[in-house]
Amino acid sequence: MTKRPDWLPDIISVDGEWGEVLARLYKVFDTDFKQTKRFFEGRPVWWDRRILAGDRYEEGFWHLITKTDQETNERLLDPRRAERLPWCGPAISNSFDNTIKVWDFRESSGRFRTYVWLENWDYVIILEKRHQRTGEVAFLITAFHVDGDARRKNLRGKYEKRAA
């Protein structure tokens, strides 16, 4: 296995009382995205800043720590995704590192998405380049733990069919 890069921090514990876990995770998000001016290939990184009714946190944060339950259609904590939250910001900033695969892919929707894949650590970040009044930004769509051979195969397929 490839040596873990020095810039890649340890995962964070998601054990404990829900309120404490959520506060711990949000502190990482706040530090890595709100307090730090994060850039990807010279573009500022933006995220979904909407806070839905009855919520305290931005949708962009929820998409980094939860996944949609197929039965209830609710977003529920994904422990493997959440514990890797400290990797998201540093991986974006270090996307030039040769341990990371970065490519653009045209999705079936027609949108181009940028994949930042720490293949050896089973973690992927998905960004979308968007034009805003202020210029082009890298919009953070999601990030997650790559769990299982089917997901790896899917990502490898997208890499092989990447946009030129």
Sequence and secondary structure as in RCSB ss.txt:
>XXXX:A:sequence
MTKRPDWLPDIISVDGEWGEVLARLYKVFDTDFKQTKRFFEGRPVWWDRRILAGDRYEEGFWHLITKTDQETNER
LLDPRRAERLPWCGPAISNSFDNTIKVWDFRESSGRFRTYVWLENWDYVIILEKRHQRTGEVAFLITAFHVDGDA
RRKNLRGKYEKRAA
>XXXX:A:secstr
     TTS       S HHHHHHHHHHHHIIIIISS  EETTEEEE      TT SS HHHHHHHEEE TTT  E
EE HHHHHTHHHHHHHHHTTTSTTSEEEEEE TTS EEEEEEEGGGTEEEEEEEEEETTEEEEEEEEEEE  SHH
HHHHHHHHHHT   
